[in-house]
Amino acid sequence: MPTMNRFASLRTAATVAAVTALALTASACGSGGPGSGGSGKVTVWSLQNDTLNPVQKQSIDSYNSVHGGSVTLKTFINDPYKKKLQTGLGGDDAPDVFLNWGGGNLAEYVKAGTVTDLSKRLDSDFKAEFLPSVLAGGTVDGKVYGVPMEGVQPVAFFYNKDVFNRAGIKEPPATWQQLLTDIDKMKAKHIIPIALAGSQSWTELMWLEYLLDRVGGPKVFAAIEEGRPGAWADPAVETALGMIRDLVDRGAFGTKYSTVGQDSGGAYALLAGGKAGMELMGSWAYADLLTSAPDFVKAGKLGWAPFPTVPKGKGDPKNVVGNPCNYFSVTEKSGNKSGAVDFIENTVDQPSYIADLLSIGHVPAIAGIKGQLMGGINPDYTGFIYGMVADAPTFTQSWDQALPPDTAATMLTDLQKVFNKRMTPKQFVQAMDAA
């Protein structure tokens, strides 16, 4: 489940100038000085993201200037990037540093011997700066292989306040029945109730992740993640899938959702343009919409809310799903591991970088910043996201990152068939149980 958009950066000239000055000052106070481990070339692979990439480039420019480094950034579109990581990390053109989602995929790289154990290479004070639950996403068998490099990314509901007003909806739905009622109200006004980029199945996965948690609790997926025999056949899985089919049959996503793309901004355009009322998406949606539809966000028309409760569900309503964070890791084939580690230690925890992330609506995985959030940019939103993560009894990682790549690929393909009515919930369960 990625963070993506394809729009121009929101950053103004004034913001860039201010951040540049702050970055140079903060970087000079880092753990190293010019030439202190930053020498030599370091190549960084990351996702193509027009909101985050300017922040990354600014941090790289500041690092190169202050620490005498030669760091370059190369970006890729999400799906091709996933495939490239599977084959490229062991190749001759492997990067020194690469973005990943932690969890199951990172464990696969560890198993393949293509990623470096950073446990003893990272300064202990540096590691202590991160939220333990988030740093755990980059930890495999007690060893640190990934460092949080972005904002925490729980999945939440985003909604258009103007659309809600037109449909006579006063508040975002807190319960499943309220959601169904709101869907009917929006349909009556010829509004697509929920924007869904169904051409990319990872957007559909968020629905199954939350519904399974709400219906059966986090232990159901934990058993699936551990590969226990018969785990997919837990009755809660079919129940959750049945609820999804009910939404499809009810017209919750409209009729053309299978042609809508997330990478192209199709779902965001429906939401911001008033053609759809809601979207279930990762917390990066705020930053993406701030870039693609700044007037919509700045006018206070965007709302956000947690996923609703489910009747007789076993899951705690405060549980969240999503990506604890994105991570920077160092490849085992890197010829400049010391330079790669120095780059990581002198960028992702810097005050300038934290301020930059906050300015685009990202909430850094840094401990003890709640007060800073309340007094900073976008305090209502960043406080909401921080609270979701801080208060969550469990934070289940996106399944397509938590599961082995082959299993995840089969799951995504079959889930899309369920949404498109080409596979029943029972057939999905049988196929995944067999896989």
VEXKOL-649107 format. One record per residue (C-alpha): residue in three letters; chain; residue number from 1; x, y, z. Coordinates in Angstrom, 1 decimal, decimal comma, always signed. Example, Ala and Ser with C-alpha at 12.3 -4.5 7.8 and 13.67 -1.06 7.14 Angstrom:
  res  chain    n      px      py      pz
  ALA      A    1   +12,3    -4,5    +7,8
  SER      A    2   +13,7    -1,1    +7,1
END
This chain:
  res  chain    n      px      py      pz
  MET      A    1    +0,0    +0,0    +0,0
  PRO      A    2    +2,0    +3,0    -1,3
  THR      A    3    +2,1    +6,7    -0,9
  MET      A    4    +1,6    +8,3    -4,2
  ASN      A    5    +0,5   +11,2    -6,4
  ARG      A    6    +1,3   +12,7    -9,8
  PHE      A    7    +0,9   +16,4    -9,2
  ALA      A    8    +3,1   +19,5    -9,0
  SER      A    9    +4,7   +20,3    -5,6
  LEU      A   10    +2,8   +22,6    -3,2
  ARG      A   11    +6,0   +24,3    -2,0
  THR      A   12    +6,1   +28,0    -2,5
  ALA      A   13    +9,3   +30,0    -3,1
  ALA      A   14    +9,0   +31,5    +0,4
  THR      A   15    +8,7   +28,0    +2,0
  VAL      A   16   +11,6   +26,7    +0,1
  ALA      A   17   +13,8   +29,6    +1,1
  ALA      A   18   +12,8   +29,2    +4,8
  VAL      A   19   +13,4   +25,5    +4,8
  THR      A   20   +16,7   +25,8    +3,1
  ALA      A   21   +18,0   +28,2    +5,8
  LEU      A   22   +16,6   +26,0    +8,5
  ALA      A   23   +18,1   +22,9    +6,9
  LEU      A   24   +21,6   +24,3    +6,7
  THR      A   25   +21,5   +25,4   +10,3
  ALA      A   26   +20,0   +22,2   +11,7
  SER      A   27   +22,3   +19,9    +9,6
  ALA      A   28   +25,3   +21,8   +10,9
  CYS      A   29   +24,3   +20,6   +14,4
  GLY      A   30   +24,0   +17,0   +13,5
  SER      A   31   +26,1   +14,1   +14,7
  GLY      A   32   +28,7   +14,6   +12,1
  GLY      A   33   +30,5   +17,4   +10,4
  PRO      A   34   +31,8   +18,1    +6,9
  GLY      A   35   +33,5   +15,1    +5,6
  SER      A   36   +32,8   +13,0    +8,7
  GLY      A   37   +31,7    +9,8    +7,0
  GLY      A   38   +29,8   +11,5    +4,2
  SER      A   39   +32,5   +11,2    +1,6
  GLY      A   40   +32,0    +9,0    -1,5
  LYS      A   41   +29,0    +8,5    -3,7
  VAL      A   42   +25,7    +7,3    -2,2
  THR      A   43   +22,7    +6,4    -4,5
  VAL      A   44   +19,2    +6,5    -3,0
  TRP      A   45   +16,2    +4,7    -4,5
  SER      A   46   +12,7    +6,0    -3,6
  LEU      A   47    +9,2    +6,2    -4,8
  GLN      A   48    +8,1    +8,8    -7,3
  ASN      A   49    +5,9   +11,2    -5,3
  ASP      A   50    +5,5   +14,8    -6,2
  THR      A   51    +4,7   +15,8    -2,7
  LEU      A   52    +7,5   +14,0    -0,8
  ASN      A   53   +10,3   +14,1    -3,4
  PRO      A   54   +10,9   +17,9    -3,0
  VAL      A   55   +11,4   +17,3    +0,7
  GLN      A   56   +13,8   +14,5    +0,0
  LYS      A   57   +15,8   +16,5    -2,5
  GLN      A   58   +16,0   +19,4    -0,1
  SER      A   59   +17,4   +17,2    +2,6
  ILE      A   60   +19,9   +15,6    +0,2
  ASP      A   61   +21,1   +19,0    -1,1
  SER      A   62   +21,6   +20,2    +2,5
  TYR      A   63   +23,4   +17,0    +3,5
  ASN      A   64   +25,7   +17,3    +0,4
  SER      A   65   +26,5   +20,9    +1,2
  VAL      A   66   +27,1   +20,5    +4,9
  HIS      A   67   +28,7   +17,1    +5,1
  GLY      A   68   +30,7   +17,0    +1,8
  GLY      A   69   +28,6   +14,1    +0,5
  SER      A   70   +27,7   +13,1    -3,0
  VAL      A   71   +24,2   +11,7    -2,6
  THR      A   72   +21,9   +11,3    -5,6
  LEU      A   73   +18,2   +10,4    -5,6
  LYS      A   74   +16,5    +8,1    -8,2
  THR      A   75   +12,7    +7,6    -8,1
  PHE      A   76   +10,4    +5,0    -9,5
  ILE      A   77    +6,6    +4,5    -9,9
  ASN      A   78    +5,2    +2,2    -7,3
  ASP      A   79    +4,4    -1,1    -9,0
  PRO      A   80    +7,5    -1,2   -11,2
  TYR      A   81    +9,5    -0,3    -8,1
  LYS      A   82    +8,3    -3,3    -6,2
  LYS      A   83    +9,4    -5,5    -9,0
  LYS      A   84   +12,7    -3,8    -9,3
  LEU      A   85   +13,5    -4,3    -5,6
  GLN      A   86   +12,9    -8,0    -6,0
  THR      A   87   +15,6    -8,3    -8,7
  GLY      A   88   +17,7    -5,2    -8,4
  LEU      A   89   +19,0    -5,3    -4,8
  GLY      A   90   +21,3    -8,2    -5,7
  GLY      A   91   +22,4    -6,8    -9,0
  ASP      A   92   +25,4    -4,7   -10,1
  ASP      A   93   +23,3    -1,5   -10,2
  ALA      A   94   +22,0    -1,9    -6,7
  PRO      A   95   +21,6    +1,4    -4,7
  ASP      A   96   +23,3    +2,1    -1,4
  VAL      A   97   +20,0    +3,2    +0,3
  PHE      A   98   +16,5    +2,2    -0,7
  LEU      A   99   +13,0    +2,9    +0,4
  ASN      A  100   +10,9    +0,0    +1,5
  TRP      A  101    +7,8    -0,7    +3,6
  GLY      A  102    +9,3    -2,8    +6,3
  GLY      A  103    +7,5    -5,9    +7,6
  GLY      A  104    +7,2    -9,0    +5,4
  ASN      A  105    +8,9    -7,5    +2,3
  LEU      A  106   +11,9    -6,4    +4,4
  ALA      A  107   +12,1    -9,8    +6,0
  GLU      A  108   +12,3   -11,3    +2,5
  TYR      A  109   +15,3    -9,1    +1,7
  VAL      A  110   +16,9   -10,1    +4,9
  LYS      A  111   +16,3   -13,8    +4,1
  ALA      A  112   +17,9   -13,2    +0,6
  GLY      A  113   +20,9   -11,5    +2,2
  THR      A  114   +20,5    -8,3    +0,2
  VAL      A  115   +20,1    -5,9    +3,1
  THR      A  116   +22,5    -4,8    +5,8
  ASP      A  117   +22,0    -5,2    +9,5
  LEU      A  118   +22,2    -1,7   +10,9
  SER      A  119   +21,9    -2,6   +14,6
  LYS      A  120   +25,5    -1,9   +15,5
  ARG      A  121   +26,0    +0,7   +12,8
  LEU      A  122   +23,4    +3,2   +14,0
  ASP      A  123   +24,0    +5,4   +17,0
  SER      A  124   +21,9    +4,3   +20,0
  ASP      A  125   +20,7    +7,8   +20,7
  PHE      A  126   +19,6    +8,1   +17,1
  LYS      A  127   +17,6    +4,9   +17,3
  ALA      A  128   +16,0    +6,1   +20,6
  GLU      A  129   +14,4    +9,1   +18,8
  PHE      A  130   +11,8    +7,0   +17,0
  LEU      A  131    +8,5    +5,6   +18,2
  PRO      A  132    +9,3    +2,0   +19,3
  SER      A  133    +6,2    +0,6   +17,6
  VAL      A  134    +7,2    +2,2   +14,3
  LEU      A  135   +10,9    +1,3   +14,5
  ALA      A  136    +9,7    -2,2   +15,1
  GLY      A  137    +8,4    -2,3   +11,5
  GLY      A  138   +12,0    -2,0   +10,3
  THR      A  139   +13,2    -4,7   +12,7
  VAL      A  140   +13,6    -8,4   +11,8
  ASP      A  141   +14,5   -11,0   +14,4
  GLY      A  142   +15,5    -8,3   +16,8
  LYS      A  143   +17,9    -6,6   +14,4
  VAL      A  144   +17,3    -3,2   +12,8
  TYR      A  145   +17,3    -3,2    +9,0
  GLY      A  146   +15,2    -0,2    +8,3
  VAL      A  147   +15,0    +3,4    +9,7
  PRO      A  148   +11,7    +5,3    +9,5
  MET      A  149   +12,1    +8,0    +6,9
  GLU      A  150    +8,6    +9,4    +6,4
  GLY      A  151    +5,4   +10,1    +8,3
  VAL      A  152    +3,3    +7,4   +10,0
  GLN      A  153    +0,6    +6,1    +7,6
  PRO      A  154    -2,6    +4,8    +9,2
  VAL      A  155    -5,6    +4,4    +6,9
  ALA      A  156    -8,6    +6,7    +7,6
  PHE      A  157   -11,7    +8,0    +6,0
  PHE      A  158   -11,5   +11,3    +4,1
  TYR      A  159   -14,6   +13,2    +3,2
  ASN      A  160   -15,9   +16,2    +1,4
  LYS      A  161   -17,8   +18,5    +3,9
  ASP      A  162   -19,7   +20,2    +1,1
  VAL      A  163   -21,0   +16,9    -0,3
  PHE      A  164   -22,0   +15,8    +3,2
  ASN      A  165   -24,0   +19,1    +3,6
  ARG      A  166   -25,7   +18,6    +0,2
  ALA      A  167   -26,7   +15,1    +1,2
  GLY      A  168   -27,9   +16,2    +4,7
  ILE      A  169   -25,2   +14,3    +6,5
  LYS      A  170   -24,0   +16,2    +9,7
  GLU      A  171   -21,2   +14,0   +10,8
  PRO      A  172   -18,9   +11,2    +9,4
  PRO      A  173   -20,3    +7,7   +10,1
  ALA      A  174   -19,2    +6,3   +13,4
  THR      A  175   -21,0    +2,9   +12,9
  TRP      A  176   -21,4    +0,5   +10,0
  GLN      A  177   -25,2    +1,2    +9,9
  GLN      A  178   -24,5    +5,0    +9,8
  LEU      A  179   -22,2    +4,4    +6,9
  LEU      A  180   -24,9    +2,4    +5,0
  THR      A  181   -27,4    +5,2    +5,7
  ASP      A  182   -25,0    +7,8    +4,4
  ILE      A  183   -24,4    +5,8    +1,3
  ASP      A  184   -28,1    +5,8    +0,5
  LYS      A  185   -28,3    +9,5    +1,2
  MET      A  186   -25,6   +10,4    -1,2
  LYS      A  187   -26,9    +8,0    -3,9
  ALA      A  188   -30,3    +9,8    -3,6
  LYS      A  189   -28,4   +13,1    -4,6
  HIS      A  190   -26,7   +11,3    -7,5
  ILE      A  191   -23,3   +11,5    -5,7
  ILE      A  192   -20,9    +8,6    -5,8
  PRO      A  193   -20,8    +7,7    -2,0
  ILE      A  194   -17,2    +6,5    -1,9
  ALA      A  195   -14,4    +7,2    -4,4
  LEU      A  196   -12,4    +4,0    -5,1
  ALA      A  197    -9,5    +3,6    -7,5
  GLY      A  198   -10,5    +0,1    -8,3
  SER      A  199    -8,0    -0,3   -11,2
  GLN      A  200    -5,3    -0,7    -8,5
  SER      A  201    -6,2    -3,5    -6,1
  TRP      A  202    -4,2    -2,2    -3,2
  THR      A  203    -6,8    +0,5    -2,7
  GLU      A  204    -9,4    -2,2    -2,3
  LEU      A  205    -7,3    -4,1    +0,2
  MET      A  206    -7,8    -1,3    +2,8
  TRP      A  207   -11,5    -2,3    +3,0
  LEU      A  208   -10,7    -5,9    +3,8
  GLU      A  209    -8,0    -5,1    +6,3
  TYR      A  210   -10,3    -2,9    +8,4
  LEU      A  211   -13,3    -5,0    +8,1
  LEU      A  212   -11,5    -8,2    +9,1
  ASP      A  213   -10,0    -6,4   +12,1
  ARG      A  214   -13,4    -5,0   +13,1
  VAL      A  215   -15,2    -8,3   +12,6
  GLY      A  216   -12,6   -10,8   +14,0
  GLY      A  217   -10,0    -8,8   +15,7
  PRO      A  218    -6,2    -8,6   +14,9
  LYS      A  219    -5,5   -12,2   +15,8
  VAL      A  220    -7,2   -13,4   +12,6
  PHE      A  221    -4,7   -11,8   +10,3
  ALA      A  222    -1,9   -12,5   +12,7
  ALA      A  223    -2,6   -16,2   +12,0
  ILE      A  224    -2,6   -15,6    +8,3
  GLU      A  225    +0,6   -13,7    +8,5
  GLU      A  226    +2,2   -16,5   +10,4
  GLY      A  227    +1,1   -19,0    +7,7
  ARG      A  228    -1,0   -21,2   +10,0
  PRO      A  229    -2,9   -23,9    +8,1
  GLY      A  230    -6,5   -23,0    +7,6
  ALA      A  231    -6,1   -19,4    +8,7
  TRP      A  232    -7,8   -18,0    +5,7
  ALA      A  233   -10,8   -20,1    +6,4
  ASP      A  234   -11,6   -18,3    +9,6
  PRO      A  235   -15,3   -17,3    +9,3
  ALA      A  236   -14,4   -13,7    +9,9
  VAL      A  237   -12,7   -13,5    +6,5
  GLU      A  238   -15,7   -14,6    +4,5
  THR      A  239   -17,9   -12,3    +6,7
  ALA      A  240   -15,7    -9,3    +5,9
  LEU      A  241   -15,7   -10,1    +2,2
  GLY      A  242   -19,5   -10,4    +2,3
  MET      A  243   -19,7    -6,9    +3,7
  ILE      A  244   -17,6    -5,7    +0,8
  ARG      A  245   -19,8    -7,4    -1,7
  ASP      A  246   -22,8    -5,8    +0,0
  LEU      A  247   -21,2    -2,4    -0,5
  VAL      A  248   -20,6    -3,1    -4,2
  ASP      A  249   -24,2    -4,3    -4,7
  ARG      A  250   -25,4    -1,2    -2,8
  GLY      A  251   -23,6    +1,1    -5,3
  ALA      A  252   -21,3    +2,5    -2,7
  PHE      A  253   -18,5    +2,9    -5,2
  GLY      A  254   -20,5    +3,9    -8,2
  THR      A  255   -20,4    +1,9   -11,4
  LYS      A  256   -17,1    +2,9   -13,0
  TYR      A  257   -14,7    +2,4   -10,0
  SER      A  258   -12,8    -0,4   -11,8
  THR      A  259   -11,5    +2,2   -14,3
  VAL      A  260   -10,4    +4,8   -11,8
  GLY      A  261    -6,7    +5,1   -11,0
  GLN      A  262    -5,0    +6,3    -7,8
  ASP      A  263    -1,6    +7,1    -9,4
  SER      A  264    -3,3    +9,4   -11,9
  GLY      A  265    -5,3   +11,1    -9,1
  GLY      A  266    -8,7    +9,9   -10,3
  ALA      A  267   -10,1    +9,1    -6,9
  TYR      A  268    -8,8   +12,4    -5,4
  ALA      A  269   -10,4   +14,3    -8,3
  LEU      A  270   -13,8   +12,7    -7,6
  LEU      A  271   -13,5   +13,6    -3,9
  ALA      A  272   -12,2   +17,2    -4,2
  GLY      A  273   -14,5   +17,9    -7,2
  GLY      A  274   -17,6   +17,1    -5,2
  LYS      A  275   -18,5   +14,0    -7,3
  ALA      A  276   -17,8   +11,6    -4,5
  GLY      A  277   -18,4   +12,0    -0,7
  MET      A  278   -15,7    +9,9    +0,9
  GLU      A  279   -12,5    +7,9    +0,3
  LEU      A  280   -10,8    +5,3    +2,5
  MET      A  281    -7,1    +6,0    +2,0
  GLY      A  282    -3,7    +6,2    +3,8
  SER      A  283    -2,8    +9,3    +5,8
  TRP      A  284    -0,7   +10,6    +2,8
  ALA      A  285    -4,0   +11,6    +1,2
  TYR      A  286    -3,9   +14,9    +3,0
  ALA      A  287    -0,5   +15,7    +1,6
  ASP      A  288    -1,6   +14,6    -1,9
  LEU      A  289    -4,7   +16,6    -1,8
  LEU      A  290    -2,9   +19,6    -0,5
  THR      A  291    -0,8   +19,3    -3,7
  SER      A  292    -3,5   +18,4    -6,2
  ALA      A  293    -6,4   +20,4    -4,8
  PRO      A  294    -4,9   +23,1    -2,5
  ASP      A  295    -7,9   +25,4    -2,6
  PHE      A  296   -10,2   +22,5    -1,5
  VAL      A  297    -8,0   +21,7    +1,5
  LYS      A  298    -7,1   +25,2    +2,5
  ALA      A  299   -10,8   +26,2    +2,4
  GLY      A  300   -11,5   +23,6    +5,2
  LYS      A  301   -13,7   +21,4    +3,0
  LEU      A  302   -11,7   +18,2    +3,7
  GLY      A  303   -12,7   +16,2    +6,7
  TRP      A  304   -11,2   +13,0    +8,2
  ALA      A  305   -12,4   +10,3   +10,6
  PRO      A  306   -11,6    +6,8   +11,8
  PHE      A  307   -13,1    +3,7   +10,3
  PRO      A  308   -16,5    +2,9   +11,8
  THR      A  309   -17,4    +0,2   +14,3
  VAL      A  310   -19,0    -3,0   +13,2
  PRO      A  311   -21,9    -4,7   +15,1
  LYS      A  312   -20,8    -7,5   +17,4
  GLY      A  313   -17,3    -7,1   +16,1
  LYS      A  314   -14,4    -8,5   +18,1
  GLY      A  315   -11,9    -5,8   +17,1
  ASP      A  316   -11,1    -2,8   +19,2
  PRO      A  317   -12,5    +0,4   +17,4
  LYS      A  318    -9,2    +2,1   +18,1
  ASN      A  319    -7,2    -0,5   +16,1
  VAL      A  320    -5,7    +0,9   +12,9
  VAL      A  321    -4,3    -0,6    +9,7
  GLY      A  322    -1,9    +0,8    +7,2
  ASN      A  323    +1,9    +1,3    +7,0
  PRO      A  324    +3,6    +2,1   +10,2
  CYS      A  325    +6,0    +4,1    +8,1
  ASN      A  326    +8,3    +3,8    +5,0
  TYR      A  327   +11,9    +2,9    +5,8
  PHE      A  328   +15,4    +3,6    +4,5
  SER      A  329   +17,6    +0,5    +4,4
  VAL      A  330   +21,2    -0,1    +3,2
  THR      A  331   +21,9    -2,8    +0,6
  GLU      A  332   +24,4    -5,5    +1,4
  LYS      A  333   +26,1    -4,8    -1,9
  SER      A  334   +26,7    -1,2    -1,2
  GLY      A  335   +30,3    -0,2    -1,6
  ASN      A  336   +29,9    +2,8    +0,8
  LYS      A  337   +27,9    +1,5    +3,8
  SER      A  338   +29,5    +4,1    +6,1
  GLY      A  339   +28,5    +6,9    +3,8
  ALA      A  340   +25,0    +5,4    +3,5
  VAL      A  341   +24,5    +5,2    +7,3
  ASP      A  342   +25,9    +8,7    +7,7
  PHE      A  343   +23,4   +10,1    +5,2
  ILE      A  344   +20,5    +8,4    +7,1
  GLU      A  345   +21,7    +9,5   +10,5
  ASN      A  346   +22,1   +13,1    +9,4
  THR      A  347   +18,8   +13,6    +7,5
  VAL      A  348   +15,7   +11,8    +8,8
  ASP      A  349   +15,8   +13,1   +12,4
  GLN      A  350   +16,9   +16,6   +11,6
  PRO      A  351   +14,6   +19,5   +12,7
  SER      A  352   +14,4   +20,8    +9,2
  TYR      A  353   +13,3   +17,5    +7,8
  ILE      A  354   +10,7   +17,1   +10,6
  ALA      A  355    +9,4   +20,6    +9,9
  ASP      A  356    +9,3   +19,9    +6,2
  LEU      A  357    +7,3   +16,7    +6,7
  LEU      A  358    +4,8   +18,5    +8,9
  SER      A  359    +4,4   +21,2    +6,3
  ILE      A  360    +3,0   +18,7    +3,8
  GLY      A  361    +0,8   +17,0    +6,3
  HIS      A  362    +3,0   +14,1    +7,2
  VAL      A  363    +3,4   +13,1   +10,9
  PRO      A  364    +7,0   +11,9   +11,6
  ALA      A  365    +7,7    +8,8   +13,6
  ILE      A  366    +9,6   +10,7   +16,1
  ALA      A  367    +8,7   +10,3   +19,8
  GLY      A  368    +7,6   +13,2   +22,0
  ILE      A  369    +6,5   +15,7   +19,3
  LYS      A  370    +2,8   +16,0   +20,2
  GLY      A  371    +3,3   +19,5   +21,6
  GLN      A  372    +5,1   +20,5   +18,5
  LEU      A  373    +2,2   +19,2   +16,4
  MET      A  374    -0,3   +21,3   +18,2
  GLY      A  375    +1,7   +24,4   +17,7
  GLY      A  376    +2,7   +23,7   +14,1
  ILE      A  377    +1,2   +23,5   +10,7
  ASN      A  378    -2,0   +21,7   +10,1
  PRO      A  379    -2,4   +20,9   +13,9
  ASP      A  380    -6,0   +19,5   +13,6
  TYR      A  381    -4,9   +16,9   +11,1
  THR      A  382    -1,5   +16,0   +12,3
  GLY      A  383    -2,9   +15,7   +15,9
  PHE      A  384    -5,6   +13,4   +14,6
  ILE      A  385    -3,1   +11,1   +12,9
  TYR      A  386    -0,6   +11,1   +15,8
  GLY      A  387    -3,5   +10,3   +18,1
  MET      A  388    -4,6    +7,4   +15,9
  VAL      A  389    -1,2    +5,8   +16,2
  ALA      A  390    -0,5    +6,6   +19,8
  ASP      A  391    -3,8    +5,3   +21,0
  ALA      A  392    -4,1    +2,2   +18,8
  PRO      A  393    -3,9    -1,1   +20,7
  THR      A  394    -2,7    -2,7   +17,5
  PHE      A  395    -1,3    -1,3   +14,2
  THR      A  396    -1,7    -3,9   +11,6
  GLN      A  397    +0,7    -3,5    +8,6
  SER      A  398    -0,8    -3,4    +5,1
  TRP      A  399    -1,2    -7,0    +4,1
  ASP      A  400    +0,5    -6,6    +0,7
  GLN      A  401    +3,6    -5,6    +2,7
  ALA      A  402    +3,3    -8,0    +5,6
  LEU      A  403    +2,8   -11,1    +3,5
  PRO      A  404    +5,4   -12,7    +1,2
  PRO      A  405    +5,3   -11,1    -2,3
  ASP      A  406    +3,9   -14,2    -4,1
  THR      A  407    +1,1   -14,6    -1,6
  ALA      A  408    +0,4   -10,9    -1,7
  ALA      A  409    +0,2   -10,8    -5,5
  THR      A  410    -2,3   -13,7    -5,5
  MET      A  411    -4,4   -12,0    -2,8
  LEU      A  412    -4,6    -8,7    -4,6
  THR      A  413    -5,6   -10,3    -7,9
  ASP      A  414    -8,3   -12,4    -6,3
  LEU      A  415    -9,6    -9,5    -4,1
  GLN      A  416   -10,0    -7,4    -7,3
  LYS      A  417   -12,1   -10,2    -8,7
  VAL      A  418   -14,4   -10,1    -5,6
  PHE      A  419   -14,9    -6,3    -6,0
  ASN      A  420   -15,7    -6,9    -9,7
  LYS      A  421   -18,1    -9,7    -9,0
  ARG      A  422   -16,0   -12,3   -10,7
  MET      A  423   -15,3   -14,3    -7,5
  THR      A  424   -17,4   -14,9    -4,5
  PRO      A  425   -16,2   -14,5    -0,9
  LYS      A  426   -16,2   -18,2    -0,5
  GLN      A  427   -14,2   -18,8    -3,6
  PHE      A  428   -11,6   -16,2    -2,4
  VAL      A  429   -11,2   -18,0    +0,9
  GLN      A  430   -10,8   -21,3    -0,8
  ALA      A  431    -8,2   -20,0    -3,3
  MET      A  432    -6,2   -18,3    -0,6
  ASP      A  433    -6,4   -21,2    +1,8
  ALA      A  434    -5,1   -23,4    -1,0
  ALA      A  435    -2,3   -21,0    -1,8
END
